[in-house]
Amino acid sequence: MAVTDTYSPDDSTAENVVIRIAHLRKQFGTRVVLNDFNVDLHKGESLVVLGRSGSGKSVLIKCIIGLLKPDGGDIFVLGKNIADMEHAEMDQLRSRIGFLFQSNALYDSMTIRENLEFPMRHHLRNLSNSEVNDMVMKTLADVGLAHTVDMMPSELSGGMQKRVALARSLILHPEIMLYDEPTTGLDPVTGREISTLITEVQKKYSTSSIIISHDMHCVKMTGDKIAVLIEGKCYALGTYEELERSTDHNVKQFFE
């Protein structure tokens, strides 16, 4: 069941491919974390990257968004190789990508309204105050938290903070969503609620998503396809049902 996909840069602008990761390599000192990792994200698809803690899942997502520089290989996002981008072009690309951090990364000193306004003030400076307010209220309503608009993050539960962080990620209507362990630290009920919300958001906003997770409930609920990350490689790729039926021990261990 090992994946042996090969890629050509000439294919990087394929119409239905929004992210292409080709022969990606990343190491820290002598420790190789990603070693010839290959996978595609197709338009409208939700791809889960599944792996054990410390396997390189979060490193992968940080490479995609340009927070870490790969040591080899290519990452094409919306048809462009991020290695070739200048700072301004990368900043513009990030406005088309929503990133839900594992820690939520809300600004503690800002109200919920101000947290959502922050990316708009940076990327959509031509909007009127009325337009900004309308976008804030609509996006909060989409995650069921319109009533929290003037509250502080510290006044919200962990699950509510996760919803606010998701709303902030969606405020610019991104084409791609990246989720880094979206259910970590949440109780099982709240975790399922967030997983359900992720699928609802994908349909409503027509996003393509990469979800980093080792929470099998989240994996099953959100993933159209699952890439199993083992020893730095995309070891197996398939639907939840296909991988669950695998007789390969390295894959089967996640589904036991």
PyMOL commands that set and color helices and strands:
alter all, ss='L'
color gray80, all
select helices_A, chain A and resi 9-11+57-64+82-84+87-94+112-123+129-142+146-148+153-155+158-170+188-205+216-222+240-244+249-252
alter helices_A, ss='H'
color red, helices_A
select strands_A, chain A and resi 17-28+31-42+46-50+72-77+80-81+97-100+176-180+208-213+225-230+233-238
alter strands_A, ss='S'
color yellow, strands_A
deselect
rebuild
show_as cartoon
